[in-house]
Amino acid sequence: MTTPKAEVTELLSSLPDTASYEDIQYHLYILEKIRRGAERAETEGALSHEEAKKRLGRWLTN
């Protein structure tokens, strides 16, 4: 398991030197959302493709 410090260090090294504080915050936010989603899928299970289509049906177009 990667530590938060290691993840942040990797993130910072992947960003350009000109990255703003806002850029860094945004990327940290995205990483955290992905981590939480993966954790939730692990504990609660993920939706099947069909279930996702059913739940999002009114927004999807054919």
PDB file of N, CA, C and O in Angstrom:
ATOM      1  N   MET A   1       0.847  -1.176   0.000  1.00  0.00           N
ATOM      2  CA  MET A   1       0.000   0.000   0.000  1.00  0.00           C
ATOM      3  C   MET A   1       0.892   1.239   0.000  1.00  0.00           C
ATOM      4  O   MET A   1       1.854   1.333   0.762  1.00  0.00           O
ATOM      5  N   THR A   2       0.559   2.162  -0.849  1.00  0.00           N
ATOM      6  CA  THR A   2       1.314   3.402  -0.950  1.00  0.00           C
ATOM      7  C   THR A   2       0.844   4.378   0.123  1.00  0.00           C
ATOM      8  O   THR A   2      -0.350   4.471   0.409  1.00  0.00           O
ATOM      9  N   THR A   3       1.778   5.093   0.707  1.00  0.00           N
ATOM     10  CA  THR A   3       1.421   6.080   1.728  1.00  0.00           C
ATOM     11  C   THR A   3       0.954   7.370   1.064  1.00  0.00           C
ATOM     12  O   THR A   3       1.326   7.645  -0.077  1.00  0.00           O
ATOM     13  N   PRO A   4       0.146   8.164   1.763  1.00  0.00           N
ATOM     14  CA  PRO A   4      -0.274   9.450   1.204  1.00  0.00           C
ATOM     15  C   PRO A   4       0.917  10.338   0.831  1.00  0.00           C
ATOM     16  O   PRO A   4       0.897  11.007  -0.203  1.00  0.00           O
ATOM     17  N   LYS A   5       1.938  10.343   1.661  1.00  0.00           N
ATOM     18  CA  LYS A   5       3.117  11.164   1.374  1.00  0.00           C
ATOM     19  C   LYS A   5       3.774  10.716   0.071  1.00  0.00           C
ATOM     20  O   LYS A   5       4.184  11.550  -0.736  1.00  0.00           O
ATOM     21  N   ALA A   6       3.875   9.417  -0.134  1.00  0.00           N
ATOM     22  CA  ALA A   6       4.476   8.897  -1.365  1.00  0.00           C
ATOM     23  C   ALA A   6       3.624   9.264  -2.580  1.00  0.00           C
ATOM     24  O   ALA A   6       4.162   9.603  -3.634  1.00  0.00           O
ATOM     25  N   GLU A   7       2.298   9.198  -2.438  1.00  0.00           N
ATOM     26  CA  GLU A   7       1.409   9.566  -3.539  1.00  0.00           C
ATOM     27  C   GLU A   7       1.551  11.040  -3.892  1.00  0.00           C
ATOM     28  O   GLU A   7       1.586  11.398  -5.069  1.00  0.00           O
ATOM     29  N   VAL A   8       1.633  11.896  -2.878  1.00  0.00           N
ATOM     30  CA  VAL A   8       1.785  13.335  -3.117  1.00  0.00           C
ATOM     31  C   VAL A   8       3.137  13.619  -3.755  1.00  0.00           C
ATOM     32  O   VAL A   8       3.236  14.437  -4.670  1.00  0.00           O
ATOM     33  N   THR A   9       4.173  12.950  -3.277  1.00  0.00           N
ATOM     34  CA  THR A   9       5.508  13.134  -3.849  1.00  0.00           C
ATOM     35  C   THR A   9       5.513  12.736  -5.320  1.00  0.00           C
ATOM     36  O   THR A   9       6.082  13.439  -6.155  1.00  0.00           O
ATOM     37  N   GLU A  10       4.878  11.608  -5.639  1.00  0.00           N
ATOM     38  CA  GLU A  10       4.796  11.159  -7.032  1.00  0.00           C
ATOM     39  C   GLU A  10       4.002  12.155  -7.876  1.00  0.00           C
ATOM     40  O   GLU A  10       4.386  12.475  -9.001  1.00  0.00           O
ATOM     41  N   LEU A  11       2.894  12.639  -7.319  1.00  0.00           N
ATOM     42  CA  LEU A  11       2.083  13.628  -8.029  1.00  0.00           C
ATOM     43  C   LEU A  11       2.894  14.879  -8.327  1.00  0.00           C
ATOM     44  O   LEU A  11       2.906  15.362  -9.459  1.00  0.00           O
ATOM     45  N   LEU A  12       3.572  15.402  -7.313  1.00  0.00           N
ATOM     46  CA  LEU A  12       4.351  16.628  -7.495  1.00  0.00           C
ATOM     47  C   LEU A  12       5.449  16.444  -8.530  1.00  0.00           C
ATOM     48  O   LEU A  12       5.733  17.358  -9.304  1.00  0.00           O
ATOM     49  N   SER A  13       6.062  15.280  -8.549  1.00  0.00           N
ATOM     50  CA  SER A  13       7.135  15.057  -9.523  1.00  0.00           C
ATOM     51  C   SER A  13       6.587  14.925 -10.941  1.00  0.00           C
ATOM     52  O   SER A  13       7.317  15.139 -11.908  1.00  0.00           O
ATOM     53  N   SER A  14       5.297  14.571 -11.074  1.00  0.00           N
ATOM     54  CA  SER A  14       4.714  14.424 -12.406  1.00  0.00           C
ATOM     55  C   SER A  14       4.188  15.741 -12.975  1.00  0.00           C
ATOM     56  O   SER A  14       3.965  15.850 -14.181  1.00  0.00           O
ATOM     57  N   LEU A  15       3.990  16.735 -12.120  1.00  0.00           N
ATOM     58  CA  LEU A  15       3.473  18.027 -12.579  1.00  0.00           C
ATOM     59  C   LEU A  15       4.607  18.915 -13.075  1.00  0.00           C
ATOM     60  O   LEU A  15       5.747  18.783 -12.629  1.00  0.00           O
ATOM     61  N   PRO A  16       4.291  19.816 -13.996  1.00  0.00           N
ATOM     62  CA  PRO A  16       5.330  20.737 -14.463  1.00  0.00           C
ATOM     63  C   PRO A  16       5.738  21.712 -13.356  1.00  0.00           C
ATOM     64  O   PRO A  16       4.969  21.964 -12.429  1.00  0.00           O
ATOM     65  N   ASP A  17       6.928  22.246 -13.459  1.00  0.00           N
ATOM     66  CA  ASP A  17       7.419  23.197 -12.457  1.00  0.00           C
ATOM     67  C   ASP A  17       6.557  24.449 -12.380  1.00  0.00           C
ATOM     68  O   ASP A  17       6.586  25.165 -11.379  1.00  0.00           O
ATOM     69  N   THR A  18       5.801  24.713 -13.417  1.00  0.00           N
ATOM     70  CA  THR A  18       4.957  25.908 -13.460  1.00  0.00           C
ATOM     71  C   THR A  18       3.563  25.670 -12.870  1.00  0.00           C
ATOM     72  O   THR A  18       2.715  26.560 -12.923  1.00  0.00           O
ATOM     73  N   ALA A  19       3.317  24.485 -12.313  1.00  0.00           N
ATOM     74  CA  ALA A  19       2.001  24.171 -11.748  1.00  0.00           C
ATOM     75  C   ALA A  19       1.680  25.131 -10.606  1.00  0.00           C
ATOM     76  O   ALA A  19       2.522  25.414  -9.753  1.00  0.00           O
ATOM     77  N   SER A  20       0.456  25.618 -10.611  1.00  0.00           N
ATOM     78  CA  SER A  20       0.020  26.538  -9.556  1.00  0.00           C
ATOM     79  C   SER A  20      -0.492  25.745  -8.353  1.00  0.00           C
ATOM     80  O   SER A  20      -0.672  24.529  -8.424  1.00  0.00           O
ATOM     81  N   TYR A  21      -0.723  26.456  -7.248  1.00  0.00           N
ATOM     82  CA  TYR A  21      -1.317  25.812  -6.079  1.00  0.00           C
ATOM     83  C   TYR A  21      -2.679  25.218  -6.443  1.00  0.00           C
ATOM     84  O   TYR A  21      -3.039  24.138  -5.976  1.00  0.00           O
ATOM     85  N   GLU A  22      -3.424  25.932  -7.277  1.00  0.00           N
ATOM     86  CA  GLU A  22      -4.735  25.448  -7.701  1.00  0.00           C
ATOM     87  C   GLU A  22      -4.607  24.162  -8.503  1.00  0.00           C
ATOM     88  O   GLU A  22      -5.410  23.244  -8.330  1.00  0.00           O
ATOM     89  N   ASP A  23      -3.601  24.082  -9.385  1.00  0.00           N
ATOM     90  CA  ASP A  23      -3.362  22.857 -10.152  1.00  0.00           C
ATOM     91  C   ASP A  23      -3.079  21.684  -9.214  1.00  0.00           C
ATOM     92  O   ASP A  23      -3.623  20.593  -9.384  1.00  0.00           O
ATOM     93  N   ILE A  24      -2.233  21.923  -8.236  1.00  0.00           N
ATOM     94  CA  ILE A  24      -1.858  20.873  -7.285  1.00  0.00           C
ATOM     95  C   ILE A  24      -3.080  20.434  -6.478  1.00  0.00           C
ATOM     96  O   ILE A  24      -3.302  19.238  -6.290  1.00  0.00           O
ATOM     97  N   GLN A  25      -3.871  21.396  -6.001  1.00  0.00           N
ATOM     98  CA  GLN A  25      -5.074  21.069  -5.231  1.00  0.00           C
ATOM     99  C   GLN A  25      -6.054  20.259  -6.068  1.00  0.00           C
ATOM    100  O   GLN A  25      -6.651  19.300  -5.580  1.00  0.00           O
ATOM    101  N   TYR A  26      -6.218  20.647  -7.328  1.00  0.00           N
ATOM    102  CA  TYR A  26      -7.138  19.936  -8.213  1.00  0.00           C
ATOM    103  C   TYR A  26      -6.689  18.483  -8.388  1.00  0.00           C
ATOM    104  O   TYR A  26      -7.498  17.561  -8.279  1.00  0.00           O
ATOM    105  N   HIS A  27      -5.413  18.287  -8.656  1.00  0.00           N
ATOM    106  CA  HIS A  27      -4.907  16.930  -8.854  1.00  0.00           C
ATOM    107  C   HIS A  27      -5.013  16.098  -7.574  1.00  0.00           C
ATOM    108  O   HIS A  27      -5.310  14.905  -7.636  1.00  0.00           O
ATOM    109  N   LEU A  28      -4.776  16.709  -6.431  1.00  0.00           N
ATOM    110  CA  LEU A  28      -4.954  16.002  -5.158  1.00  0.00           C
ATOM    111  C   LEU A  28      -6.423  15.617  -4.957  1.00  0.00           C
ATOM    112  O   LEU A  28      -6.727  14.519  -4.492  1.00  0.00           O
ATOM    113  N   TYR A  29      -7.317  16.523  -5.309  1.00  0.00           N
ATOM    114  CA  TYR A  29      -8.750  16.265  -5.201  1.00  0.00           C
ATOM    115  C   TYR A  29      -9.140  15.065  -6.063  1.00  0.00           C
ATOM    116  O   TYR A  29      -9.859  14.176  -5.608  1.00  0.00           O
ATOM    117  N   ILE A  30      -8.665  15.044  -7.305  1.00  0.00           N
ATOM    118  CA  ILE A  30      -8.980  13.944  -8.219  1.00  0.00           C
ATOM    119  C   ILE A  30      -8.429  12.625  -7.686  1.00  0.00           C
ATOM    120  O   ILE A  30      -9.128  11.612  -7.691  1.00  0.00           O
ATOM    121  N   LEU A  31      -7.174  12.635  -7.227  1.00  0.00           N
ATOM    122  CA  LEU A  31      -6.590  11.413  -6.666  1.00  0.00           C
ATOM    123  C   LEU A  31      -7.405  10.894  -5.485  1.00  0.00           C
ATOM    124  O   LEU A  31      -7.614   9.688  -5.356  1.00  0.00           O
ATOM    125  N   GLU A  32      -7.862  11.794  -4.630  1.00  0.00           N
ATOM    126  CA  GLU A  32      -8.650  11.386  -3.468  1.00  0.00           C
ATOM    127  C   GLU A  32     -10.003  10.826  -3.893  1.00  0.00           C
ATOM    128  O   GLU A  32     -10.469   9.843  -3.318  1.00  0.00           O
ATOM    129  N   LYS A  33     -10.641  11.437  -4.893  1.00  0.00           N
ATOM    130  CA  LYS A  33     -11.914  10.926  -5.384  1.00  0.00           C
ATOM    131  C   LYS A  33     -11.748   9.524  -5.960  1.00  0.00           C
ATOM    132  O   LYS A  33     -12.585   8.651  -5.731  1.00  0.00           O
ATOM    133  N   ILE A  34     -10.670   9.310  -6.704  1.00  0.00           N
ATOM    134  CA  ILE A  34     -10.399   7.985  -7.268  1.00  0.00           C
ATOM    135  C   ILE A  34     -10.156   6.978  -6.148  1.00  0.00           C
ATOM    136  O   ILE A  34     -10.679   5.864  -6.189  1.00  0.00           O
ATOM    137  N   ARG A  35      -9.368   7.361  -5.153  1.00  0.00           N
ATOM    138  CA  ARG A  35      -9.074   6.465  -4.032  1.00  0.00           C
ATOM    139  C   ARG A  35     -10.355   6.079  -3.291  1.00  0.00           C
ATOM    140  O   ARG A  35     -10.570   4.910  -2.968  1.00  0.00           O
ATOM    141  N   ARG A  36     -11.200   7.078  -3.026  1.00  0.00           N
ATOM    142  CA  ARG A  36     -12.452   6.800  -2.313  1.00  0.00           C
ATOM    143  C   ARG A  36     -13.385   5.923  -3.141  1.00  0.00           C
ATOM    144  O   ARG A  36     -14.051   5.036  -2.606  1.00  0.00           O
ATOM    145  N   GLY A  37     -13.431   6.172  -4.440  1.00  0.00           N
ATOM    146  CA  GLY A  37     -14.270   5.351  -5.315  1.00  0.00           C
ATOM    147  C   GLY A  37     -13.801   3.910  -5.359  1.00  0.00           C
ATOM    148  O   GLY A  37     -14.612   2.985  -5.314  1.00  0.00           O
ATOM    149  N   ALA A  38     -12.494   3.718  -5.447  1.00  0.00           N
ATOM    150  CA  ALA A  38     -11.943   2.360  -5.454  1.00  0.00           C
ATOM    151  C   ALA A  38     -12.205   1.668  -4.123  1.00  0.00           C
ATOM    152  O   ALA A  38     -12.534   0.482  -4.086  1.00  0.00           O
ATOM    153  N   GLU A  39     -12.058   2.409  -3.036  1.00  0.00           N
ATOM    154  CA  GLU A  39     -12.319   1.853  -1.705  1.00  0.00           C
ATOM    155  C   GLU A  39     -13.788   1.472  -1.560  1.00  0.00           C
ATOM    156  O   GLU A  39     -14.113   0.418  -1.012  1.00  0.00           O
ATOM    157  N   ARG A  40     -14.660   2.324  -2.047  1.00  0.00           N
ATOM    158  CA  ARG A  40     -16.095   2.041  -1.971  1.00  0.00           C
ATOM    159  C   ARG A  40     -16.458   0.829  -2.824  1.00  0.00           C
ATOM    160  O   ARG A  40     -17.246  -0.018  -2.402  1.00  0.00           O
ATOM    161  N   ALA A  41     -15.888   0.746  -4.016  1.00  0.00           N
ATOM    162  CA  ALA A  41     -16.155  -0.402  -4.878  1.00  0.00           C
ATOM    163  C   ALA A  41     -15.668  -1.690  -4.224  1.00  0.00           C
ATOM    164  O   ALA A  41     -16.296  -2.739  -4.364  1.00  0.00           O
ATOM    165  N   GLU A  42     -14.561  -1.608  -3.519  1.00  0.00           N
ATOM    166  CA  GLU A  42     -14.007  -2.772  -2.827  1.00  0.00           C
ATOM    167  C   GLU A  42     -14.915  -3.224  -1.682  1.00  0.00           C
ATOM    168  O   GLU A  42     -15.125  -4.423  -1.496  1.00  0.00           O
ATOM    169  N   THR A  43     -15.450  -2.279  -0.919  1.00  0.00           N
ATOM    170  CA  THR A  43     -16.253  -2.639   0.251  1.00  0.00           C
ATOM    171  C   THR A  43     -17.724  -2.890  -0.086  1.00  0.00           C
ATOM    172  O   THR A  43     -18.354  -3.783   0.482  1.00  0.00           O
ATOM    173  N   GLU A  44     -18.262  -2.100  -1.007  1.00  0.00           N
ATOM    174  CA  GLU A  44     -19.693  -2.211  -1.317  1.00  0.00           C
ATOM    175  C   GLU A  44     -19.972  -2.924  -2.626  1.00  0.00           C
ATOM    176  O   GLU A  44     -21.115  -3.280  -2.910  1.00  0.00           O
ATOM    177  N   GLY A  45     -18.946  -3.132  -3.416  1.00  0.00           N
ATOM    178  CA  GLY A  45     -19.137  -3.719  -4.730  1.00  0.00           C
ATOM    179  C   GLY A  45     -19.400  -2.638  -5.760  1.00  0.00           C
ATOM    180  O   GLY A  45     -19.886  -1.555  -5.434  1.00  0.00           O
ATOM    181  N   ALA A  46     -19.082  -2.936  -6.969  1.00  0.00           N
ATOM    182  CA  ALA A  46     -19.264  -1.982  -8.059  1.00  0.00           C
ATOM    183  C   ALA A  46     -20.570  -2.283  -8.786  1.00  0.00           C
ATOM    184  O   ALA A  46     -21.081  -3.402  -8.727  1.00  0.00           O
ATOM    185  N   LEU A  47     -21.098  -1.290  -9.463  1.00  0.00           N
ATOM    186  CA  LEU A  47     -22.300  -1.483 -10.268  1.00  0.00           C
ATOM    187  C   LEU A  47     -21.939  -2.184 -11.567  1.00  0.00           C
ATOM    188  O   LEU A  47     -20.874  -1.954 -12.139  1.00  0.00           O
ATOM    189  N   SER A  48     -22.835  -3.032 -12.017  1.00  0.00           N
ATOM    190  CA  SER A  48     -22.653  -3.621 -13.342  1.00  0.00           C
ATOM    191  C   SER A  48     -22.937  -2.542 -14.383  1.00  0.00           C
ATOM    192  O   SER A  48     -23.537  -1.511 -14.079  1.00  0.00           O
ATOM    193  N   HIS A  49     -22.504  -2.789 -15.595  1.00  0.00           N
ATOM    194  CA  HIS A  49     -22.742  -1.839 -16.679  1.00  0.00           C
ATOM    195  C   HIS A  49     -24.241  -1.626 -16.876  1.00  0.00           C
ATOM    196  O   HIS A  49     -24.693  -0.497 -17.066  1.00  0.00           O
ATOM    197  N   GLU A  50     -24.998  -2.699 -16.831  1.00  0.00           N
ATOM    198  CA  GLU A  50     -26.449  -2.604 -17.023  1.00  0.00           C
ATOM    199  C   GLU A  50     -27.117  -1.808 -15.900  1.00  0.00           C
ATOM    200  O   GLU A  50     -28.017  -1.010 -16.158  1.00  0.00           O
ATOM    201  N   GLU A  51     -26.681  -2.021 -14.660  1.00  0.00           N
ATOM    202  CA  GLU A  51     -27.253  -1.280 -13.528  1.00  0.00           C
ATOM    203  C   GLU A  51     -26.925   0.206 -13.638  1.00  0.00           C
ATOM    204  O   GLU A  51     -27.768   1.053 -13.344  1.00  0.00           O
ATOM    205  N   ALA A  52     -25.707   0.522 -14.057  1.00  0.00           N
ATOM    206  CA  ALA A  52     -25.323   1.923 -14.236  1.00  0.00           C
ATOM    207  C   ALA A  52     -26.170   2.569 -15.329  1.00  0.00           C
ATOM    208  O   ALA A  52     -26.638   3.695 -15.162  1.00  0.00           O
ATOM    209  N   LYS A  53     -26.370   1.867 -16.446  1.00  0.00           N
ATOM    210  CA  LYS A  53     -27.207   2.396 -17.528  1.00  0.00           C
ATOM    211  C   LYS A  53     -28.636   2.620 -17.044  1.00  0.00           C
ATOM    212  O   LYS A  53     -29.271   3.613 -17.399  1.00  0.00           O
ATOM    213  N   LYS A  54     -29.130   1.698 -16.239  1.00  0.00           N
ATOM    214  CA  LYS A  54     -30.491   1.808 -15.714  1.00  0.00           C
ATOM    215  C   LYS A  54     -30.623   3.038 -14.815  1.00  0.00           C
ATOM    216  O   LYS A  54     -31.593   3.788 -14.926  1.00  0.00           O
ATOM    217  N   ARG A  55     -29.660   3.244 -13.937  1.00  0.00           N
ATOM    218  CA  ARG A  55     -29.711   4.382 -13.015  1.00  0.00           C
ATOM    219  C   ARG A  55     -29.514   5.718 -13.725  1.00  0.00           C
ATOM    220  O   ARG A  55     -30.084   6.731 -13.318  1.00  0.00           O
ATOM    221  N   LEU A  56     -28.713   5.721 -14.780  1.00  0.00           N
ATOM    222  CA  LEU A  56     -28.406   6.967 -15.479  1.00  0.00           C
ATOM    223  C   LEU A  56     -29.195   7.115 -16.773  1.00  0.00           C
ATOM    224  O   LEU A  56     -28.898   7.991 -17.585  1.00  0.00           O
ATOM    225  N   GLY A  57     -30.187   6.273 -16.966  1.00  0.00           N
ATOM    226  CA  GLY A  57     -30.939   6.212 -18.207  1.00  0.00           C
ATOM    227  C   GLY A  57     -31.456   7.538 -18.730  1.00  0.00           C
ATOM    228  O   GLY A  57     -31.417   7.785 -19.935  1.00  0.00           O
ATOM    229  N   ARG A  58     -31.931   8.379 -17.856  1.00  0.00           N
ATOM    230  CA  ARG A  58     -32.515   9.636 -18.350  1.00  0.00           C
ATOM    231  C   ARG A  58     -31.469  10.590 -18.902  1.00  0.00           C
ATOM    232  O   ARG A  58     -31.819  11.515 -19.635  1.00  0.00           O
ATOM    233  N   TRP A  59     -30.193  10.396 -18.572  1.00  0.00           N
ATOM    234  CA  TRP A  59     -29.141  11.263 -19.092  1.00  0.00           C
ATOM    235  C   TRP A  59     -28.438  10.664 -20.309  1.00  0.00           C
ATOM    236  O   TRP A  59     -27.765  11.374 -21.056  1.00  0.00           O
ATOM    237  N   LEU A  60     -28.598   9.365 -20.500  1.00  0.00           N
ATOM    238  CA  LEU A  60     -27.925   8.703 -21.613  1.00  0.00           C
ATOM    239  C   LEU A  60     -28.789   8.773 -22.860  1.00  0.00           C
ATOM    240  O   LEU A  60     -30.015   8.681 -22.790  1.00  0.00           O
ATOM    241  N   THR A  61     -28.143   8.936 -23.984  1.00  0.00           N
ATOM    242  CA  THR A  61     -28.859   8.916 -25.258  1.00  0.00           C
ATOM    243  C   THR A  61     -28.341   7.750 -26.079  1.00  0.00           C
ATOM    244  O   THR A  61     -27.193   7.332 -25.929  1.00  0.00           O
ATOM    245  N   ASN A  62     -29.176   7.239 -26.928  1.00  0.00           N
ATOM    246  CA  ASN A  62     -28.774   6.100 -27.776  1.00  0.00           C
ATOM    247  C   ASN A  62     -28.030   6.546 -28.975  1.00  0.00           C
ATOM    248  O   ASN A  62     -27.621   5.720 -29.791  1.00  0.00           O
TER     249      ASN A  62
END
